[in-house]
């Protein structure tokens, strides 16, 4: 059986009992980053005093290897092995490896389940304070300016049809300044929230217009939330 297991974004105290039990009892763990997987297992053993089953394998499973590895994993699943899929952090398959494997699992009617938990996009949406009733996740922001500009036009059109929609995307620190410059040129009145290193020691949440944010020097993992309408303030007596 395949378990798709969410893991903490950064703070290992966020690991759930069900996640921990699933991982220590898996014969194979498919890990986007094996170093993070070993660190997580050590934290589980310390926190819960759980013992990992004998002969457990941790297999590197990242984008470039997914297609190649998936066929062998399918054989293991059909042989009845217990396998868990984890990403480096958060919920697998959301801009992370696993789609090819899951499609094949569904096609072959192999049993699988989800062990839910943290996900960066929802955590960032709540941090932003922007409308949460309607939102759209856009994956990683495009690297090319031309594609990014097309996406911004699409966002504007959607906002005209569905006001109070929030848009969430992941952003590399290397593309941050250029991306914010493009936003400042095209949608200077947008409200933006930058979420950096969520749940970790140096967590930082920054809000403002593109012009106020575009020249910041930020490190770490970034999740960005954008909206064109801010929530109404509550009047106090």
Secondary structure, 3 states (H helix, E strand, C coil): CEEEECECCCCHHHCCHHHHHHHHCCCEEEECCHHHHHHHHHHHHHHHCCCCCCCCEEEECCHHHHHHHHHHHHHHHHCCCCEEEECCCECCCCCCCCHHHHHHHHHCCCCEEEECCCCHHHHHHHHHCCCCCCEEEEEECCCCHHHHHHHHHHHHHHHHHCCCCEEEEEECCCCHHHHHHHHHHHCCCCEEEEEECCCCCCCEEEEECHHHHCCCCCCCCEEEEEECCCCCCCCCC
